[in-house]
Amino acid sequence: MLQIVSLCMLCGFNASFLMSIIPTSMHFNKNNAKMLYIPAIYSLGAGTGEVLMGFIIAESSRRIKGFGLKPTMVIGTVTLSIYSVLIHASTPFEAPMKPTSEEPMLFYQSYPLIYLIALICGISDCCFNGVRSVICALVMPSRRAQSFSVSRMYQAAAPIIPLYVYTCGLPVLAVFSTFVFFKIVDSTNRMERKLTSQTWLEQDQKSTVEK
């Protein structure tokens, strides 16, 4: 469980960013003052991303073995990096903390951009929570509920930090978590193959004795 601390904290930071930091920054950005339907557009985009990615993972896992592990983690890391760049480029630094009329770094936000950001956020959140649930079940198959509870404890350790620390730090944490996750998956697969070989060997020995 200690090996997946970075993944669990990534889930916590990402959830905090998705559900509180980003919506707050959009409301406190005075350049968005005329956009009254930000909550509806943002919620629609995030919900669509979660459902769409959940459907893709479910369908792809039926056809591609292990799709819910490494490929899903890579998708989550890539989409997180994309929406971090979009937020960094379109959101004033002080927007999450107080109302501001400060200019964004590159471009202003609009309804299509807000929907796109929310959609990508939903996709990344679904990916990270999905792989966390799967790896918890794999590392402790006999205590899945306990392992998931411990992962939620790590997730709660994510503090509230400034906007640009999120947009710069989250992609770095995601890449690091991806490498650690790949290592855990490989070691888990080796352990499963070893246990399977031992089981087959025991069954062969039992069959030989019975004969």
Secondary structure, DSSP 4 states (H G I P E B T S, - for coil): -GGGHHHHHHHHHHHHIIIIIHHHHHHHBGGGTT-TTHHHHHHHHHHHHHHHHHHHHHHHHHHSTTTTTHHHHHHHHHHHHHHHHHHHHHS-TTTTTS-B-PPPSS----HHHHHHHHHHHHHHHHHHHHHHHHHHHHHSGGGHHHHHHHHHHHHTTPPP--HHHHHHHHHHHHHHHHHHHHHHHHHHHHHHHHHHHHHHHHHHHHHHHH-
